[in-house]
Amino acid sequence: MLTPLDIENKKFSKRALNGYSTEEVDDFLDELTLDYEKIYKEVQESRKTIERLNEDITKYRQMESTLQSTLLMAQSAAEEIKNGAREQADSILSQAQASAQSEISKIDGEVERKRMELADMQKQLDTFKANMEGLLISHLELLKNPLKNMN
């Protein structure tokens, strides 16, 4: 690519007949040089801008990749924590149910033992009543016939 300096330093051979006006060619080349210099600088600035933007894009893509990896790790960690909590809750619930069932069994056994004690006491009471009734009847007989029993 030609530089503005190349255009400015370009010299044309002069012809004596039917040649170009050196002054017009030089004026045109000066004008062309200024425009070309302006465009050349813009192109150079654009290239620098494009290079900087490409570097930024690369940096942002790396950041995006890092963020995606971080997000995936965070999601994975959250799932692990959730699963661990669920397992712990299930374990606690199972232990509580087993403990409750054990307590229910103990209480049922205690209730049954107390029922048997009550039934036993009821029998003892019935026996005591029967014995008392028999004793009272025999004493009553003694009282009714005091003389009979003395003989």
Secondary structure, DSSP 8 states (H G I E B T S, - for coil): ---HHHHHH------SSS---HHHHHHHHHHHHHHHHHHHHHHHHHHHHHHHHHHHHHHHHHHHHHHHHHHHHHHHHHHHHHHHHHHHHHHHHHHHHHHHHHHHHHHHHHHHHHHHHHHHHHHHHHHHHHHHHHHHHHHHHHHH-TTTTT-
